[in-house]
Amino acid sequence: MKHITKIFAASLLAFLFAGNAWSGIIYDGNDNPNQQGGVNFGDFAYADDFIIGGEGSAVINDAHFYTLEPIESSVAERTVYYAFYDNAVDPQVGDVPGDILALNIASYSKAPTGVLAFGDQYVEYEYSFDLVDDLLVDRGSRYWFTVYIVNATDIFWETANSTLDPNTPAARGPRQLNGPWAHTRGDLAFYLTGNLIPVPGPLPLLLLGGGLLALRLRRR
């Protein structure tokens, strides 16, 4: 009977909250890529912070970022790592990436956007990949995201239009993605998609409690 009760509770929660959850782009705070430059994947890795607005939680399913790559690039496929971090505060630096929440190799796809840069010598690409495991985060809290393309010193992770805002620095760290981190100027162009889960209101909780109480009375 306990097993049935758990199944009932999970099913009821899914039913009650399904209509309120929202799927799609859940973070796009860095504006659009600006074709003015970026950070290259050499001796350093770069991370950028993000906050998904609102209350409740969010599930990140996949990530997208923009690069500038030479038209004459001879390497078709490269290894791409990604990582998510919680936030930490360095007394000397301020907000920086903290503990690693996810670190994996990305199984990605890439497509040219049709935009050229640097005297038409570089092509803009959008990379997209599903996270190996969905990542649950708190809305309103600061997190950090990074990607690192192996042996890609000729490729730039593109900066975003908001790069001119001095209050939104990115972070620079070792290519092993394990810190320590220091601030560097600019925002990086990426966005995240997934599901927004709102804070449950009183009615869903009341219905859930009533359903569980009915099951308990039925056992008697």
Number of C-alpha atoms within 10 A of each C-alpha: 9 10 8 9 14 12 12 16 16 12 11 17 16 12 12 17 16 11 8 13 14 15 15 12 16 21 17 16 18 21 16 17 25 17 20 13 17 22 19 21 20 17 11 15 22 25 29 26 24 21 17 21 17 15 14 15 19 25 19 23 21 19 22 19 21 28 26 29 23 17 12 9 11 7 8 5 9 11 13 18 19 19 20 23 22 18 19 15 11 14 7 7 11 11 21 28 30 19 15 16 15 16 17 14 16 21 13 17 12 15 11 15 11 8 12 18 16 12 6 10 12 21 21 23 20 18 17 20 18 16 20 14 12 14 15 16 19 18 20 14 15 19 25 25 25 23 25 24 21 13 14 16 13 13 20 21 25 27 28 23 18 19 22 13 11 12 11 18 21 25 26 23 20 15 18 11 23 15 17 13 22 20 18 16 16 23 28 32 26 28 21 22 19 20 18 26 21 16 13 13 9 9 10 15 13 11 14 18 13 12 15 17 12 11 16 13 8 8 9 5
